[in-house]
Amino acid sequence: MLTDLEIARRARLVPIKTIAKSLGLKEKELYLYGDYKAKVSLLSLERLKNRKNGKYIDVTAITPTPLGEGKTVTTIGLAMSLNRIGKRTAVCIRQPSLGPVFGIKGGAAGGGYSQVVPMEDVNLHLTGDVHAVGLAHNLCAAFLDNSILKGNPLNIDPSSIMWRRVVDVSDRFLRNIKIGLGGSQDGFPRDSGFDITVASEVMAILALTSRLEDLRKRLGWIVLATTKEGRPVTAEDIKVAGAMTVLLKDAIKPNLLQTIENTPCFVHAGPFANIAHGNSSVIADKIALKLSEYVITESGFGADCGAEKFFNIKCRISGLRPDCVVLVCTVRALKMHSGKFTVVAGKPLDRRLLQENLEALEQGCTNLEKQIENMKLFGVPVVVAINKFTTDTKREIELIRKKAIKAGAEDAVLSEVWAKGSKGGRDLARAVVRAAEKKSSFKFLYSLNWPIKKKVEIIAKKIYGAGSIRYEDIARAKIKLYTKLGYDKLPICMAKTHLSLSHDPKLKGRPQGFTLPIRDVRASVGAGFLYFLCGQMRTMPGLPSHPAGERIDIDSDGKITGLF
């Protein structure tokens, strides 16, 4: 069996200028990065502003397991399959973080015969956007500490600083650190720490902004600390927002690549879905929608994470409305949600998961049913994609189909795009076309005018299935402060584990009636949301016992090895 990297290298790429032309972009709207990738000028949006938008499809999934559900594979394969059946389609995905690439998850360019290429470029730096985000973020941190050191003209309270530094590597040793040691010439000592770059508010802003002027304004709104009198201190106050925008002047332009079958693919921005809002950029979606009949985008992790934030945050800010949701599942992942199997990433798979077990599958389908229910809360048609593995049986697939349709899905269709490319997704594509033609009754889950706790409560109880919420003292104090400062009209971004509908990764299937603990709240005012930390959720991942980076190397000819 060929590896993903070997399959990707055998793909017949066409020049990115050809891909852009077929999409309807002009050559002057491209900034080339070699023959097979380019950035797209925002001027294209102005030229295309009067065109009608295509159909807008979001791909999400059941609650993830270490087995992998194939959500990105399905996103890419669905776009290719729609093209195969005659629908002009583009795909929009996030740029992978180097943390998971060298850590435990691997890359995010798809797999098998459903990939974005060049896959090495997608997974390793691409055009440097993530690094630009990190530099802009850390420049702000340096300006903030320097302002306090140089006389503290804004009367900033050092103990109130909420702006940490970032690096795009999973490094648990940087979660909590002391900075400013060494004497007065080296700063002043204080407790701080690092987050992973994709958790930065700057990344969230990049994904949600609509134009350069908006980016500049949002960066200026970032709240870094408070004064000793309790007033917010922003990036604008310390006079760094302009320089941050300069560092991001190219990063704001979406990256254009292609799939293994030459379908146009925008790869832009990469906020985590269990920490931030977990969706690719508004700008890329808007450009793609003007150029295509169908646009397939992807929300990170399960429907309770990325898709909920896609609706309540991204769609609210962008003004775009989805026509259909595709919910990805697998037989073996649903079996795991029965709670009868333990799967640990990097360890041998329990062989019982590969044997027909209708009882375990039926029990695990409660997770699928709940995620369909979650998507129906937003009034959008749902199509279930059953990502096929060779060990799946006809009876197992038919059971999932019956459960999905009974739960309210428009259809549940087998997807074989990993093994067969677009040929394996034609039935799924046709089902999506039928669903997207139906009238969508899209609605948000909550009103922005509701009090903060009421918005949190409806997410916790309606989406997660919680029975109650427990706020730590610091969280209650922050809610009171943010209400006083006028931030209570912002949408909510919940940071929680992606491995369960609850805050506890051990609770599989459809947990109900649990108490959701909220330990802290942060204000991402520039991005435009309040950010709640649930349970033990961390903003800096750690490496596993055997990181994926152990297998990555390069040979004497400059060819990368071990990259999936």
Secondary structure, 3 states (H helix, E strand, C coil): CCCHHHHHHHCCCCCHHHHHHHHCCCHHHEEECCCCCEEECCHHHHHHCCCCCCEEEEEEECCCCCCCCCHHHHHHHHHHHHHHCCCCEEEEECCCCHHHHHCCCCCCCEECCEEEECHHHHHCCCCCHHHHHHHHHHHHHHHHHHHHHCCCCCCECHHHCCCCEEECCCCHHHCCEEECCCCHHHCCCEEECEEEHHHCHHHHHHHHCCCHHHHHHHHHHCEEEEECCCCEEECCCCCCHHHHHHHCCCCCCCEEEEECCCCEEEECCCCCCCCCCCECCHHHHHHHHHHCCEEEEEECCCHHHHHHHHHHHHHHHHCCCCCEEEEEECHHHHHHCCCCCCCCCCCCCCHHHHCCCHHHHHHHHHHHHHHHHHHHCCCCCEEEEEECCCCCCHHHHHHHHHHHHHCCCCEEEEECHHHHHHHHHHHHHHHHHHHHHCCCCCCCCCCCCCCHHHHHHHHHHHHHCCCEEEECHHHHHHHHHHHHCCHHHCCEEEECCCCCCCCCCCCCCCCCCCEEEEEEEEEECCCCEEEEEECCCCCCCCCCCCCHHHHCEECCCCCEECCC
